[in-house]
């Protein structure tokens, strides 16, 4: 999972970022895995406009998988 919510550098996403997301998804798929993104603001909007939100199963409010599990 790539968490773009926490990264200050991920406040913007252009065609290079889109290509990186697609490459990451392709590599993960080839290895039997998957890439999931969490993002807000401009990055979330780019994911929606490009259709990557559907391809990468993007969820704006997805839980942080690194967070400790609650009781």
N, CA, C and O atoms as a printed pandas DataFrame, in Angstrom:
     atom_number atom_name residue_name chain_id  residue_number  x_coord  y_coord  z_coord
0              1         N          UNK        A               1    0.849   -1.165    0.000
1              2        CA          UNK        A               1    0.000    0.000    0.000
2              3         C          UNK        A               1    0.893    1.224    0.000
3              4         O          UNK        A               1    1.874    1.295    0.740
4              5         N          UNK        A               2    0.546    2.176   -0.828
5              6        CA          UNK        A               2    1.263    3.439   -0.884
6              7         C          UNK        A               2    0.372    4.500   -0.274
7              8         O          UNK        A               2   -0.711    4.783   -0.786
8              9         N          UNK        A               3    0.831    5.087    0.821
9             10        CA          UNK        A               3    0.036    6.088    1.532
10            11         C          UNK        A               3    0.495    7.478    1.136
11            12         O          UNK        A               3    1.496    7.976    1.651
12            13         N          UNK        A               4   -0.235    8.109    0.222
13            14        CA          UNK        A               4    0.108    9.461   -0.241
14            15         C          UNK        A               4   -0.425   10.529    0.700
15            16         O          UNK        A               4   -0.122   11.708    0.518
16            17         N          UNK        A               5   -1.203   10.152    1.689
17            18        CA          UNK        A               5   -1.745   11.125    2.634
18            19         C          UNK        A               5   -0.662   11.701    3.534
19            20         O          UNK        A               5   -0.726   12.872    3.908
20            21         N          UNK        A               6    0.330   10.893    3.884
21            22        CA          UNK        A               6    1.341   11.298    4.850
22            23         C          UNK        A               6    2.547   11.977    4.227
23            24         O          UNK        A               6    3.350   12.576    4.942
24            25         N          UNK        A               7    2.691   11.900    2.931
25            26        CA          UNK        A               7    3.873   12.423    2.271
26            27         C          UNK        A               7    3.658   13.850    1.789
27            28         O          UNK        A               7    2.749   14.114    1.002
28            29         N          UNK        A               8    4.484   14.758    2.258
29            30        CA          UNK        A               8    4.411   16.147    1.809
30            31         C          UNK        A               8    4.761   16.216    0.332
31            32         O          UNK        A               8    4.217   17.050   -0.392
32            33         N          UNK        A               9    5.655   15.359   -0.125
33            34        CA          UNK        A               9    6.070   15.348   -1.526
34            35         C          UNK        A               9    4.966   14.852   -2.446
35            36         O          UNK        A               9    5.044   15.069   -3.656
36            37         N          UNK        A              10    3.965   14.211   -1.930
37            38        CA          UNK        A              10    2.888   13.674   -2.757
38            39         C          UNK        A              10    1.706   14.631   -2.836
39            40         O          UNK        A              10    0.576   14.202   -3.072
40            41         N          UNK        A              11    1.955   15.918   -2.643
41            42        CA          UNK        A              11    0.887   16.905   -2.731
42            43         C          UNK        A              11    0.536   17.216   -4.179
43            44         O          UNK        A              11   -0.452   17.901   -4.445
44            45         N          UNK        A              12    1.335   16.717   -5.114
45            46        CA          UNK        A              12    1.135   16.973   -6.539
46            47         C          UNK        A              12    1.417   15.686   -7.301
47            48         O          UNK        A              12    2.301   14.922   -6.915
48            49         N          UNK        A              13    0.685   15.439   -8.368
49            50        CA          UNK        A              13    0.912   14.244   -9.177
50            51         C          UNK        A              13    0.750   14.607  -10.649
51            52         O          UNK        A              13   -0.323   15.035  -11.074
52            53         N          UNK        A              14    1.826   14.434  -11.428
53            54        CA          UNK        A              14    1.767   14.693  -12.856
54            55         C          UNK        A              14    1.863   13.364  -13.612
55            56         O          UNK        A              14    1.693   12.298  -13.019
56            57         N          UNK        A              15    2.132   13.426  -14.904
57            58        CA          UNK        A              15    2.172   12.209  -15.712
58            59         C          UNK        A              15    3.271   11.249  -15.261
59            60         O          UNK        A              15    3.130   10.035  -15.408
60            61         N          UNK        A              16    4.364   11.783  -14.712
61            62        CA          UNK        A              16    5.426   10.920  -14.198
62            63         C          UNK        A              16    4.935   10.117  -13.005
63            64         O          UNK        A              16    5.229    8.927  -12.893
64            65         N          UNK        A              17    4.187   10.761  -12.112
65            66        CA          UNK        A              17    3.613   10.064  -10.959
66            67         C          UNK        A              17    2.595    9.019  -11.380
67            68         O          UNK        A              17    2.566    7.916  -10.834
68            69         N          UNK        A              18    1.763    9.365  -12.347
69            70        CA          UNK        A              18    0.768    8.415  -12.858
70            71         C          UNK        A              18    1.473    7.187  -13.423
71            72         O          UNK        A              18    1.091    6.054  -13.131
72            73         N          UNK        A              19    2.515    7.422  -14.239
73            74        CA          UNK        A              19    3.276    6.312  -14.821
74            75         C          UNK        A              19    3.905    5.445  -13.727
75            76         O          UNK        A              19    3.944    4.221  -13.852
76            77         N          UNK        A              20    4.395    6.075  -12.662
77            78        CA          UNK        A              20    4.997    5.321  -11.553
78            79         C          UNK        A              20    3.959    4.454  -10.860
79            80         O          UNK        A              20    4.254    3.320  -10.483
80            81         N          UNK        A              21    2.745    4.973  -10.687
81            82        CA          UNK        A              21    1.680    4.164  -10.079
82            83         C          UNK        A              21    1.347    2.961  -10.957
83            84         O          UNK        A              21    1.166    1.853  -10.452
84            85         N          UNK        A              22    1.266    3.177  -12.268
85            86        CA          UNK        A              22    0.951    2.090  -13.194
86            87         C          UNK        A              22    2.074    1.051  -13.195
87            88         O          UNK        A              22    1.807   -0.149  -13.142
88            89         N          UNK        A              23    3.343    1.513  -13.254
89            90        CA          UNK        A              23    4.480    0.582  -13.195
90            91         C          UNK        A              23    4.473   -0.206  -11.896
91            92         O          UNK        A              23    4.695   -1.417  -11.898
92            93         N          UNK        A              24    4.220    0.479  -10.788
93            94        CA          UNK        A              24    4.175   -0.204   -9.496
94            95         C          UNK        A              24    3.094   -1.266   -9.453
95            96         O          UNK        A              24    3.305   -2.357   -8.922
96            97         N          UNK        A              25    1.931   -0.945  -10.014
97            98        CA          UNK        A              25    0.838   -1.921  -10.058
98            99         C          UNK        A              25    1.210   -3.106  -10.940
99           100         O          UNK        A              25    0.945   -4.254  -10.583
100          101         N          UNK        A              26    1.826   -2.834  -12.094
101          102        CA          UNK        A              26    2.240   -3.919  -12.993
102          103         C          UNK        A              26    3.272   -4.826  -12.336
103          104         O          UNK        A              26    3.187   -6.048  -12.451
104          105         N          UNK        A              27    4.243   -4.236  -11.651
105          106        CA          UNK        A              27    5.273   -5.035  -10.976
106          107         C          UNK        A              27    4.683   -5.860   -9.835
107          108         O          UNK        A              27    5.035   -7.025   -9.648
108          109         N          UNK        A              28    3.790   -5.246   -9.085
109          110        CA          UNK        A              28    3.161   -5.975   -7.980
110          111         C          UNK        A              28    2.337   -7.141   -8.523
111          112         O          UNK        A              28    2.376   -8.239   -7.969
112          113         N          UNK        A              29    1.597   -6.909   -9.595
113          114        CA          UNK        A              29    0.787   -7.972  -10.203
114          115         C          UNK        A              29    1.662   -9.110  -10.705
115          116         O          UNK        A              29    1.328  -10.281  -10.527
116          117         N          UNK        A              30    2.786   -8.763  -11.335
117          118        CA          UNK        A              30    3.700   -9.782  -11.856
118          119         C          UNK        A              30    4.274  -10.658  -10.744
119          120         O          UNK        A              30    4.616  -11.820  -10.962
120          121         N          UNK        A              31    4.374  -10.075   -9.547
121          122        CA          UNK        A              31    4.910  -10.813   -8.397
122          123         C          UNK        A              31    3.798  -11.479   -7.582
123          124         O          UNK        A              31    4.052  -12.044   -6.518
124          125         N          UNK        A              32    2.561  -11.406   -8.091
125          126        CA          UNK        A              32    1.451  -12.036   -7.386
126          127         C          UNK        A              32    0.815  -11.161   -6.327
127          128         O          UNK        A              32    0.030  -11.650   -5.514
128          129         N          UNK        A              33    1.134   -9.885   -6.317
129          130        CA          UNK        A              33    0.595   -8.972   -5.311
130          131         C          UNK        A              33   -0.294   -7.919   -5.939
131          132         O          UNK        A              33   -0.841   -8.115   -7.025
132          133         N          UNK        A              34   -0.432   -6.806   -5.249
133          134        CA          UNK        A              34   -1.239   -5.706   -5.745
134          135         C          UNK        A              34   -0.757   -4.417   -5.115
135          136         O          UNK        A              34   -0.093   -4.423   -4.079
136          137         N          UNK        A              35   -1.100   -3.308   -5.757
137          138        CA          UNK        A              35   -0.765   -1.987   -5.247
138          139         C          UNK        A              35   -2.059   -1.295   -4.867
139          140         O          UNK        A              35   -3.004   -1.262   -5.655
140          141         N          UNK        A              36   -2.106   -0.747   -3.672
141          142        CA          UNK        A              36   -3.264    0.032   -3.237
142          143         C          UNK        A              36   -2.759    1.390   -2.776
143          144         O          UNK        A              36   -1.680    1.497   -2.194
144          145         N          UNK        A              37   -3.549    2.426   -3.041
145          146        CA          UNK        A              37   -3.165    3.789   -2.708
146          147         C          UNK        A              37   -4.151    4.418   -1.748
147          148         O          UNK        A              37   -5.344    4.117   -1.772
148          149         N          UNK        A              38   -3.645    5.284   -0.915
149          150        CA          UNK        A              38   -4.494    6.187   -0.140
150          151         C          UNK        A              38   -3.983    7.581   -0.436
151          152         O          UNK        A              38   -2.774    7.810   -0.440
152          153         N          UNK        A              39   -4.879    8.507   -0.680
153          154        CA          UNK        A              39   -4.478    9.866   -1.038
154          155         C          UNK        A              39   -5.615   10.834   -0.755
155          156         O          UNK        A              39   -6.770   10.436   -0.601
156          157         N          UNK        A              40   -5.270   12.102   -0.690
157          158        CA          UNK        A              40   -6.262   13.159   -0.533
158          159         C          UNK        A              40   -5.896   14.303   -1.469
159          160         O          UNK        A              40   -4.844   14.278   -2.107
160          161         N          UNK        A              41   -6.754   15.292   -1.549
161          162        CA          UNK        A              41   -6.454   16.516   -2.287
162          163         C          UNK        A              41   -6.202   16.303   -3.762
163          164         O          UNK        A              41   -6.932   15.578   -4.438
164          165         N          UNK        A              42   -5.150   16.951   -4.254
165          166        CA          UNK        A              42   -4.838   16.922   -5.680
166          167         C          UNK        A              42   -4.537   15.521   -6.190
167          168         O          UNK        A              42   -4.969   15.155   -7.283
168          169         N          UNK        A              43   -3.804   14.736   -5.413
169          170        CA          UNK        A              43   -3.462   13.383   -5.847
170          171         C          UNK        A              43   -4.734   12.547   -5.974
171          172         O          UNK        A              43   -4.885   11.802   -6.942
172          173         N          UNK        A              44   -5.634   12.659   -5.026
173          174        CA          UNK        A              44   -6.905   11.929   -5.102
174          175         C          UNK        A              44   -7.690   12.349   -6.337
175          176         O          UNK        A              44   -8.287   11.510   -7.012
176          177         N          UNK        A              45   -7.692   13.628   -6.630
177          178        CA          UNK        A              45   -8.411   14.138   -7.807
178          179         C          UNK        A              45   -7.808   13.585   -9.098
179          180         O          UNK        A              45   -8.546   13.198  -10.004
180          181         N          UNK        A              46   -6.486   13.541   -9.193
181          182        CA          UNK        A              46   -5.820   12.988  -10.375
182          183         C          UNK        A              46   -6.179   11.515  -10.543
183          184         O          UNK        A              46   -6.438   11.060  -11.658
184          185         N          UNK        A              47   -6.196   10.775   -9.445
185          186        CA          UNK        A              47   -6.562    9.354   -9.522
186          187         C          UNK        A              47   -7.981    9.184  -10.054
187          188         O          UNK        A              47   -8.240    8.284  -10.853
188          189         N          UNK        A              48   -8.891   10.035   -9.620
189          190        CA          UNK        A              48  -10.279    9.972  -10.095
190          191         C          UNK        A              48  -10.365   10.343  -11.572
191          192         O          UNK        A              48  -11.008    9.633  -12.345
192          193         N          UNK        A              49   -9.729   11.442  -11.976
193          194        CA          UNK        A              49   -9.812   11.930  -13.358
194          195         C          UNK        A              49   -9.198   10.976  -14.369
195          196         O          UNK        A              49   -9.696   10.854  -15.489
196          197         N          UNK        A              50   -8.132   10.306  -13.989
197          198        CA          UNK        A              50   -7.447    9.404  -14.914
198          199         C          UNK        A              50   -8.047    8.009  -14.949
199          200         O          UNK        A              50   -7.704    7.214  -15.823
200          201         N          UNK        A              51   -8.928    7.702  -14.023
201          202        CA          UNK        A              51   -9.497    6.359  -13.956
202          203         C          UNK        A              51   -8.656    5.393  -13.137
203          204         O          UNK        A              51   -9.043    4.238  -12.956
204          205         N          UNK        A              52   -7.510    5.847  -12.640
205          206        CA          UNK        A              52   -6.659    4.968  -11.837
206          207         C          UNK        A              52   -7.295    4.601  -10.504
207          208         O          UNK        A              52   -6.942    3.587   -9.902
208          209         N          UNK        A              53   -8.220    5.412  -10.048
209          210        CA          UNK        A              53   -8.897    5.103   -8.785
210          211         C          UNK        A              53   -9.581    3.744   -8.885
211          212         O          UNK        A              53   -9.580    2.976   -7.923
212          213         N          UNK        A              54  -10.160    3.446  -10.038
213          214        CA          UNK        A              54  -10.823    2.154  -10.238
214          215         C          UNK        A              54   -9.811    1.038  -10.452
215          216         O          UNK        A              54   -9.950   -0.048   -9.888
216          217         N          UNK        A              55   -8.798    1.302  -11.260
217          218        CA          UNK        A              55   -7.793    0.288  -11.577
218          219         C          UNK        A              55   -7.028   -0.137  -10.333
219          220         O          UNK        A              55   -6.792   -1.325  -10.116
220          221         N          UNK        A              56   -6.641    0.839   -9.516
221          222        CA          UNK        A              56   -5.828    0.562   -8.326
222          223         C          UNK        A              56   -6.670    0.362   -7.069
223          224         O          UNK        A              56   -6.136    0.219   -5.968
224          225         N          UNK        A              57   -7.972    0.355   -7.242
225          226        CA          UNK        A              57   -8.888    0.211   -6.109
226          227         C          UNK        A              57   -8.565    1.214   -5.014
227          228         O          UNK        A              57   -8.515    0.885   -3.829
228          229         N          UNK        A              58   -8.349    2.436   -5.448
229          230        CA          UNK        A              58   -8.047    3.542   -4.540
230          231         C          UNK        A              58   -9.214    3.786   -3.587
231          232         O          UNK        A              58  -10.372    3.777   -4.004
232          233         N          UNK        A              59   -8.909    4.001   -2.318
233          234        CA          UNK        A              59   -9.923    4.318   -1.320
234          235         C          UNK        A              59   -9.435    5.509   -0.512
235          236         O          UNK        A              59   -8.435    5.421    0.200
236          237         N          UNK        A              60  -10.148    6.623   -0.628
237          238        CA          UNK        A              60   -9.723    7.846    0.055
238          239         C          UNK        A              60   -9.655    7.669    1.562
239          240         O          UNK        A              60   -8.761    8.216    2.208
240          241         N          UNK        A              61  -10.580    6.920    2.127
241          242        CA          UNK        A              61  -10.630    6.763    3.577
242          243         C          UNK        A              61  -10.165    5.398    4.054
243          244         O          UNK        A              61  -10.593    4.928    5.108
244          245         N          UNK        A              62   -9.300    4.764    3.290
245          246        CA          UNK        A              62   -8.810    3.436    3.670
246          247         C          UNK        A              62   -8.029    3.509    4.982
247          248         O          UNK        A              62   -7.323    4.480    5.251
248          249         N          UNK        A              63   -8.173    2.479    5.773
249          250        CA          UNK        A              63   -7.428    2.409    7.038
250          251         C          UNK        A              63   -5.954    2.223    6.758
251          252         O          UNK        A              63   -5.578    1.597    5.767
252          253         N          UNK        A              64   -5.129    2.755    7.615
253          254        CA          UNK        A              64   -3.685    2.622    7.489
254          255         C          UNK        A              64   -3.281    1.203    7.898
255          256         O          UNK        A              64   -3.457    0.832    9.059
256          257         N          UNK        A              65   -2.738    0.392    6.962
257          258        CA          UNK        A              65   -2.389   -0.975    7.310
258          259         C          UNK        A              65   -1.224   -1.061    8.282
259          260         O          UNK        A              65   -1.006   -2.113    8.884
260          261         N          UNK        A              66   -0.471    0.017    8.450
261          262        CA          UNK        A              66    0.659    0.016    9.380
262          263         C          UNK        A              66    0.242    0.396   10.803
263          264         O          UNK        A              66    1.026    0.281   11.745
264          265         N          UNK        A              67   -0.999    0.848   10.940
265          266        CA          UNK        A              67   -1.484    1.265   12.257
266          267         C          UNK        A              67   -1.712    0.036   13.139
267          268         O          UNK        A              67   -2.113   -1.018   12.645
268          269         N          UNK        A              68   -1.459    0.169   14.430
269          270        CA          UNK        A              68   -1.717   -0.952   15.343
270          271         C          UNK        A              68   -3.212   -1.309   15.368
271          272         O          UNK        A              68   -4.079   -0.436   15.331
272          273         N          UNK        A              69   -3.471   -2.574   15.430
273          274        CA          UNK        A              69   -4.875   -3.040   15.480
274          275         C          UNK        A              69   -5.487   -2.691   16.816
275          276         O          UNK        A              69   -4.873   -2.866   17.868
276          277         N          UNK        A              70   -6.701   -2.198   16.756
277          278        CA          UNK        A              70   -7.419   -1.842   17.991
278          279         C          UNK        A              70   -8.121   -3.041   18.592
279          280         O          UNK        A              70   -8.282   -4.063   17.924
280          281         N          UNK        A              71   -8.545   -2.933   19.848
281          282        CA          UNK        A              71   -9.231   -4.061   20.503
282          283         C          UNK        A              71  -10.598   -4.301   19.934
283          284         O          UNK        A              71  -11.300   -5.211   20.376
